[in-house]
Amino acid sequence: MIELHVTGMSCGGCAASLQKALASQPGVTHVEVDFASATARVEGEIERAALIALVEAQGFNAS
């Protein structure tokens, strides 16, 4: 599992949108984005750098 700290989400809708985008990636088997803790947990066959790039493409920051 890869856990990312995500900043820039301002509401639960942002988290839902990001979760949908992450879940649509090839190799991803499970995603949980939590607005309250500003985290995204991703399971599957995908590189951390690719996840960070996707989060940033969605308008958020990730580390």
C-alpha positions as a Markdown table, in Angstrom:
| # | Residue | x | y | z |
|---|---|---|---|---|
| 1 | Met | 0.0 | 0.0 | 0.0 |
| 2 | Ile | 1.2 | 3.5 | -0.8 |
| 3 | Glu | 0.0 | 6.3 | 1.5 |
| 4 | Leu | 0.2 | 9.9 | 0.3 |
| 5 | His | -0.3 | 13.1 | 2.2 |
| 6 | Val | -2.6 | 15.3 | 0.1 |
| 7 | Thr | -3.0 | 19.0 | 0.5 |
| 8 | Gly | -5.3 | 21.4 | -1.3 |
| 9 | Met | -8.6 | 19.5 | -0.8 |
| 10 | Ser | -11.2 | 21.9 | 0.5 |
| 11 | Cys | -14.2 | 19.5 | 0.9 |
| 12 | Gly | -15.4 | 16.0 | 0.7 |
| 13 | Gly | -16.3 | 16.4 | -2.9 |
| 14 | Cys | -12.6 | 17.1 | -3.7 |
| 15 | Ala | -11.7 | 13.8 | -1.9 |
| 16 | Ala | -14.4 | 11.9 | -3.9 |
| 17 | Ser | -13.2 | 13.3 | -7.2 |
| 18 | Leu | -9.6 | 12.4 | -6.4 |
| 19 | Gln | -10.6 | 8.9 | -5.3 |
| 20 | Lys | -12.4 | 8.4 | -8.6 |
| 21 | Ala | -9.4 | 9.6 | -10.6 |
| 22 | Leu | -7.0 | 7.4 | -8.6 |
| 23 | Ala | -9.2 | 4.3 | -8.9 |
| 24 | Ser | -9.4 | 4.7 | -12.6 |
| 25 | Gln | -5.7 | 4.1 | -13.1 |
| 26 | Pro | -4.5 | 0.8 | -14.5 |
| 27 | Gly | -3.1 | -1.5 | -11.8 |
| 28 | Val | -4.9 | 0.2 | -8.9 |
| 29 | Thr | -7.0 | -2.3 | -7.0 |
| 30 | His | -8.2 | -0.2 | -4.0 |
| 31 | Val | -8.3 | 3.5 | -3.1 |
| 32 | Glu | -9.3 | 5.4 | 0.1 |
| 33 | Val | -9.1 | 9.2 | 0.1 |
| 34 | Asp | -9.8 | 10.8 | 3.5 |
| 35 | Phe | -10.5 | 14.5 | 3.5 |
| 36 | Ala | -10.3 | 14.9 | 7.3 |
| 37 | Ser | -6.8 | 13.3 | 7.5 |
| 38 | Ala | -5.6 | 14.6 | 4.1 |
| 39 | Thr | -4.5 | 11.1 | 3.0 |
| 40 | Ala | -4.8 | 8.9 | 0.1 |
| 41 | Arg | -4.1 | 5.2 | 0.5 |
| 42 | Val | -3.7 | 3.2 | -2.8 |
| 43 | Glu | -3.2 | -0.5 | -3.3 |
| 44 | Gly | -2.1 | -2.1 | -6.5 |
| 45 | Glu | 0.7 | -2.3 | -9.0 |
| 46 | Ile | 1.5 | 1.4 | -9.5 |
| 47 | Glu | 4.5 | 3.5 | -8.8 |
| 48 | Arg | 4.5 | 6.2 | -6.1 |
| 49 | Ala | 5.8 | 8.8 | -8.6 |
| 50 | Ala | 2.9 | 8.1 | -11.0 |
| 51 | Leu | 0.4 | 8.6 | -8.1 |
| 52 | Ile | 1.9 | 11.9 | -7.1 |
| 53 | Ala | 1.8 | 13.1 | -10.7 |
| 54 | Leu | -1.8 | 12.1 | -11.0 |
| 55 | Val | -2.7 | 13.9 | -7.7 |
| 56 | Glu | -1.0 | 17.0 | -9.0 |
| 57 | Ala | -2.7 | 16.8 | -12.3 |
| 58 | Gln | -6.0 | 16.9 | -10.4 |
| 59 | Gly | -5.0 | 20.2 | -8.8 |
| 60 | Phe | -3.7 | 19.0 | -5.4 |
| 61 | Asn | -0.3 | 18.5 | -3.9 |
| 62 | Ala | 1.0 | 15.2 | -2.7 |
| 63 | Ser | 4.0 | 13.9 | -0.8 |
